[in-house]
Amino acid sequence: MKFERLRRIGRSVDYACLWAGLGSRRAAGGTLKVEVESMARGETDLLKQVLEKLMYLDPPIKKFPVTPEDPAMAVYFLDLKDVCYITTKSDQGREETMFVCGGGKAYYSNLRLTEIEKRLAEHPHYMRTSKFYLINLTKIRGMKVSSARDLWFEGIKEPVANAVTSTYLAEFEKKLQ
C-alpha cells in the first residue's frame, strides 16, 4: 500500500516536473530517481514553483461583489478578468470605488481601495500603482513614460493619467519584466 502511494506521488511529481519545464525525475525503466528523503527537501521548491504557475494561470479570486445595475439584484459578481483597473473617487468627495472594464463600463463598490487591495493581495494579476489605482496587469495595452506612467488599457480609448506614481514605479517595472 505504501509503495503504491509512493509510485503515485512519484508519477504526479514527474507530471508536475514536465509541466514546469524541469524535465523528468525518472530514470530509465521507470524507477524513481529521487529518494523519499530528498523528496521532502528538494521537491518542496519544485512544488512551490508549480503552485506559483498554477496561481498565475488560475487565480484564487475570480469574482468580486459590486453594486448591480439592475435594482432587482442585491449583489452583482463581477469577473475580475474583465476589469482593467480599480480606482477610488475619494478625490472627488465620494467614498465609492469604481471598477472600470473594457469599453469604459463601470461598476461601483462601497469598499475602500485599501480593503479591496487586501482582498486581492494573493491575486497575481493585480497590483497597487498609486494612491488612487489598482490595475490589472494583463489588460495593459500601452504605456507613456514620463515622471509618472500613463497607461492605456484594452477596450478603453483614453489613457489613465498618472496611473503609476514614483512610489510604486520600481515594483511595477519589476512585475512587467
N, C-alpha and C positions, 0 to 999 in steps of 0.2 A: 504494500500500500504506500509506504513512504517513498520507495524507489519510483513508483508510478507517478507520484506527486512531483518528485524532483524532475522526472522526464518532462512533465507538462510545464513546469516552471522553466526548465531549460529551453523548451520549444518556444514558449512565449518570449523569453529573453532573446532568442535568435530572431524571431519576427520583429521585436522591438529594435534590435540592433540593425537589421536590414532596413527598417523603416527610417531610422535615424541616420542612415548612411554610414554606419560604423562597421559594416561587414559582418560576416557570420562569426559566431562564437563556437561553432562545432568543428571538430577535426574530421578527417576522412573516416568513413564508416559509421558516422552518426554518434560517436561517443562524445560526451560532454567534456569540453576542454577546460572549462572553468570549474574549479572545485567549490564545494559548498562554502568553505571558509572564505575564499576570496570573493565569492558572490556577495556575501554580506558587506564587504568593504567596497569592492570595485564596482559592483552593479548598482550601488546606490547613486553614484554620479550619473551612470547611464540612464537609470530610471528617472532621475531629475531632469535630464536633457529631453527625454521622451515626453515627460509630463509638461515641460515648458513648451514644446512644439504643439502638443495637443491643446494646451490652454490658448495658444495663439490661433489655432485653427477653429477651435470650438470654445469660445469664452464662457465662463460660468454664468454670467448675467446676460440674458438675451433681450429682455423686455423691461420697460420702465413705466410705472404708473404716472399718467398725466391727466389733466382736466380734459374731458371729452368735448368734441364739437357738438355732438348730439346730446341735448339735455336729458334724454331718456336714459342715458347710460350714467352710472355712478362713477366709473373709472374707465379710462381707455389705456390699454397696454401698448406702448409704442415700441416697435422693433428698433433696438439700438444700432443695428447695422444700417438703418436708413438715415440716422441722424448725422448731420455734417458737423455741427458744433452746438454747444450749450452756453448760453450767456445769461447774465443777470441784468435786470432793469433797475437795480438799486441806484444807479447814477441818474435815473430819470424819476426818482422818488417812488418807485413801485417795488414791492418786495416779491415780485414774481420772477421765476426763472423760465427762460424760453428755450425750447428745443427746436432748432432750425434744421429742416430736412431739405433734400434736393427739391428744386422748384420753388424754394422760398417758403414752403409750408411751415407754419409754426404751431407748436403745442406748448402749453404752459403748465407749470407745477408751482405749488406753494412752498416747496422745499428750497432752502438756501443753496447756493452754489457749493459751499463747503460741505454740506450734508450729502449732496449728490456726488461730490468728489470722493468722499469717504466710501460711499456705496460702490463706486466704480474703481476703487483702488486696485482691485485684482484684475480688472479688465485690461488686456494688453493693447487695445486699440485707442484708449482714451488717455489724455494727459492734460494737466493744468498748464496753460501757456501764458496767462496773465491774471490780473485781479478779476477780470470780467469774463474769461473764457475757459471752457474745457473743450478740446477739439478731438474729433475722430481722425486719427492719422491715416486711415485707409481712404478717406474721402478728399484728401488734399489733391488739387489738380495743378496748382501753380503757386509761386511764391515770389514776392518782390523783396529784394534785400535792401534794407536801409537800417537806421538805428533800431527800429523795431521791424518785425516781419509782417507784411500784409499777405494774407492768404486767399487764394481762390479755391472754392470747393465745387465738387461735381454737382451740376444742376443749378448752380447759383451764378448769375451773371456778374454781379458786383463783388469786388474783393472785400474781405473783412479787414478793415484798417487796424493796425496795431494789435493783431491777434496774438502775436508772440512778443512779449516785452523782454528787456535785457535780463531781468531776474530769472526767467525760465529759459533763456536762449541756449545755454550750454546743454541742458538736459534735452531740449527739443532737437538740437543738431545731432546729439548722440543717438537719439531714437530713430532719426531719419537715415542714419548710416547702416 
